[in-house]
């Protein structure tokens, strides 16, 4: 913006005030050393530049970089197990169940409390579907046991407690007891279960805990606290639990669904109990955490992503190559024609560039159909039999044709801008020294145009490996890219972690290419529209 | 490649014409799919190919019924209006912030210039599906997912690289002594900006704005994830149409969009020439 308005007078005239010859550092007009004065001016200029940039930078950080960081975070985040089953996870860790064995009663008792609460919040199915990505059947297991868990036979504890001490039936008494530190310390599990119950009633169901029955799971934890040898203070009713009729919670779970006795399920819960996981990334490269905790490849029939990555790369290469093949002659023609005719022909390149992507994709969808214009023309010309029309869409061919057309301008424009800088006199000089047309082109012109090929290829390749819309519409099932799988996991299968992991890998790939592009071409040199 | 010299050999002549034919075919490949949409959109039948009547140039084979559907059916009108509500606001944000930042970036001393530039250009480089996924996760956390402003902010972010690139390109040729002269004559920074700098970089700002507009107007991936049914845009409607059951009205919509791009292309070309003339770079 304005330059001189705020710049202090550090210009040459300030060097020697009064024309005297002075010893020591040169001084500015106001007497400060010139060096300091210049430094201050520079600092102010930098600050002003940053001030101008900062609104946009903040905007981009919030609206764009933040989301990308969020996605990266989601690809390793794994709080669902420890959030939904916090007590079970803690018990599993304390227990240290040997490999290949089902944990004992203690863990199941904790799972019972967790699951009752999770069921009230309706989050157990979410955990079920999350774990189902790793082991089929877990989703239905959680759903069916979630239905049963409220009707478990644990009410025998409730009945026995209430019979022994009727005061336990009144929630008001509980509120009073639970306010006493001594009671809470003596009955830690019960206090925890009670707190959870109060939060649930107040926040989720918007009820008053004083008007609700004290639930079975609180009595169950009370029983466990007392059998563990807790001696509550005098305020709490003294109940002798030694003669109580008991019920095995483990057996209740087994009755509900035998899958709870599967050691693999427990291995799975333990593997996914830490808050961060590499599971999504392993999944994204067709691997998984094996039972021994070591990463290993999935069974052959479940390996899809490496193949898909490879196909994405391979198809992008084919598209890039087709773009070079078609773009090079055009760029050569445009750069050697007189400016006026080149500008006219340039419109033929820019019109597709400016036309809506959806328009171009719909054009190809319409043209490539079996009953479409291309097949009709081929039949009319007699090149193709009417009953044997070409399958041009919903396969790799469709994707390659449509994407080559869509990305071709991105190849032609950088090629053209490089070729325009090649002096035509070089070719003339080569010819005057006896080179024929081909040698002059191949030995002189072509090497000079290679940077353009490099720039165009990286650009087309970067754009192509991340494409979503066109493959989705003309690609069918074979002609799709990794992007389509990411979209599928976000909107249909809801496996967001895997989508984020796949996205992170794709992003890393693109950033490497971007860095290369920056090294070769420089981002400042990106030109738009010729 | 210009003109064929009179001493060209037969081989050279053959190659010269063969080359032109090859180029003609490639131009045909580039332009034909777009052009062919236009006559097909006037089809009187619900087909996607030329009917015998159309090929015989019989007026009965042509009709405006797909256009009538496009301009009266709420399935198309609502998305069209949504697009027109989202794109200008997103463009305004991109242009306002982008121009300011581009001016900052073209100062002689900018710390971390490369890193800042790379960050600001990144929305153009990161594949749309990744931006869409990230925005979907992040905007759901902060309650912007499925709202009008969520889509506007997302589109503004996507349009910014284009504004930055075009405006910095215009500023490369900008003569700094002009602002000094203005200041010397007593104009304040704001007045200098609007009276001296702005008119000169205006072509760059406008073409950056056009890029940002078309980016938003044409964008479908991000809006699919960040938007909800209330923000359904025209490209979204076309996308669902193409994916599910394709109705010929899409051809009418496509023709309308092609006309818009032609107008934009012409505007940009005029602006480019004006800018070059103003800066005295070429006679045009």
Interface residues (C-beta under 8 A of the other chain):
Chain A: X1 X2 X3 X4 X5 X42 X45 X46 X48 X49 X50 X51 X52 X53 X55 X56 X57 X59 X60 X61 X63 X64 X65 X66 X67 X68 X69 X70 X71 X74 X326 X329 X330 X332 X333 X336 X337 X338 X345 X347 X348 X349 X350 X351 X352 X354 X355 X356 X357 X358 X359 X360 X361 X362 X363 X364 X365 X366 X367 X369 X371 X372 X373 X376 X405 X408 X409 X437 X462 X465 X466 X467 X468 X469 X472 X473 X483 X486 X487 X490 X491 X496 X499 X500 X503 X506 X507 X510 X511 X514 X518 X523 X524 X526 X527 X528 X529
Chain B: X1 X2 X12 X15 X19 X20 X22 X23 X26 X27 X29 X30 X31 X33 X34 X36 X37 X40 X47 X48 X49 X50 X93 X97 X98 X100 X101 X103 X104 X105 X107 X108 X109 X110 X111 X116 X117 X118 X119 X120 X121 X122 X123 X125 X126 X127 X128 X129 X130 X131 X132 X133 X134 X135 X136 X137 X138 X139 X141 X153 X154 X156 X157 X160 X162 X165 X166 X168 X169 X176 X179 X180 X182 X183 X184 X187 X188 X189 X192 X193 X197 X207 X211 X214 X217 X218 X220 X221 X225 X235 X238 X239 X242 X243 X246 X250 X251 X254 X257 X258 X261 X262 X264 X265 X268 X269 X272
